[in-house]
Amino acid sequence: SADYRKMWESLGVDLEAHDRLMGVLPPTYGNVYLSQENRPAGMEYFDFVISEVHGQRIVELQEHKAGGGKVVGAFCVFVPEEVVRAAGGICVGLCSGVEIGRTQAEKVLPRSICPLIKSFMGFKLSRVCPYFESCDMVVGETTCDGKKKAFEILNDYIPVHVMEIPQMRRDKDFALWRSEVRDFALAMEELTGNKITPESLLRSIKEVNGKRRALLRLSELRKNSPAPISGKDSLLIEQIAMYDDVERFTAQVNELCEELETRVKEGSGVQKPGDMRIIVSGTPMAVPNWKVPHIIETSGAVIVAEELCTGLRYFENTVAEDGGSLEQMIDAIARRYLEINCACFSPNRQRMERIVQLARDYRADGVIHVSLAFCDPYLIEANRVEKTLKENGIPVLTLETDYGQEDTGQLKTRIEAFLEML
Ligand code: BJ8
């Protein structure tokens, strides 16, 4: 609408580039999402969120800012949303799941770099994302080399606070990470001008746990056969989790789960007889990167779980709600986040064990490991994943891809061959 255009313009969004982006999104969405059969009625809310992707939520962020509130952007599930909220801020996950502003990005980054990193730089430099342009600060991390070094450059364009993520889980690593969470709390207090109190922190821990529990409930329902909901719809919900209003989102996911519980009781769902049950694992799939899930689910399979940061890694553990002093809660937060099975950990046995466990719990016929091109951590760790799964008799296919559509045919051929073999 005209009002939205005015709002985008006032945020400094490049309207022409934005029009080009919006010209691609709806057709893709229609093709990938609205074409699915037997979708739960509860998906209506999430379809609405996508149709308003740069509309209603941005209005809400602007209202928050007009009242003196701050908006903080994040690119990694290590960034503790609880802390941002406890200081009165709103945390939004910035997506970077599409190739955009490549020419601009390649002026400051090497050409051969992870598409996710190139995308976030491209988004910022081409000023195309109203979420990015609403942010008062971006939180970066030292997970992989690419991100770590790219955040130094991004800091030229927007203030970036970088959290140092340990790459092992020994006591001294925990101590470092805990101090990083502590520093982050101070940085949020400084940014927002609000003190974090034990009350505000406990409240936000509970709110964010509520969101995680709703997602976990959804996830649990997918253990049933037939699966009551598609992997694509689940992924969409997991993507929206990163930026939607926490309480509204939680309520909507819980409502959807009630519908899915009825489906499970009736033995109905989206999985057709003969459909293979697949777990996808690997690098995060940010909006609108639905390429591989779409191919999988149009080739005779249903995805039953995502061992991804846009998936289980985001919500599988909750923060202890024991309360106590501020320091004790910071401790609990640090503990929960250090359990995230990112490939930046070395060695990463915990992730291997988790994938095997998931394959059993979700009664999966196989695992498809998907890495973005140039992502060293996941591309190299694919070797460990493959080895572990084979030792456990679980079929696995490893793929490497980017945000382009050129390899669609080739991916389809490989995925179909894998599914036929199961
Ligand atoms: S916790 S997975 S969200 S770092 S794909 S930029 S690793 S070169 S995204 Fe991640 Fe946090 Fe880990 Fe999760 Fe680097 Fe690989 Fe690119 Fe990546």
Boltz pocket constraint, residues with backbone or C-beta under 6 A from the ligand:
constraints:
  - pocket:
      binder: B
      contacts: [[A, 75], [A, 76], [A, 77], [A, 78], [A, 114], [A, 115], [A, 116], [A, 117], [A, 143], [A, 144], [A, 145], [A, 146], [A, 147], [A, 282], [A, 283], [A, 284], [A, 309], [A, 340], [A, 342], [A, 343], [A, 344], [A, 372], [A, 373], [A, 374], [A, 375], [A, 376], [A, 377], [A, 378]]
      max_distance: 6.0
